[in-house]
């Protein structure tokens, strides 16, 4: 992932071409973020494979709130 300055944003997260296998959290302290794919077409994908029923530490389930691939808690987020 590349960070750069975007017009009307404090930070721009630029995702490269192809499938990105990762989880992303934009915390509430990181306002004015823009995330864009840097390709000539719409072939940038962020994917993960969590489900609410996945078992995590101590046998507890992940739950829906923690299963997001991209979670945004901040204000003024643009994708």
ABEGO torsion letter per residue (X at the ends): XBBBBBBGBABBBBBBBEBBBBBBBBBAABBGBBBBBBBABBABBBBBABBAABBBBGGBBAEAAAABABBBABBGBBX
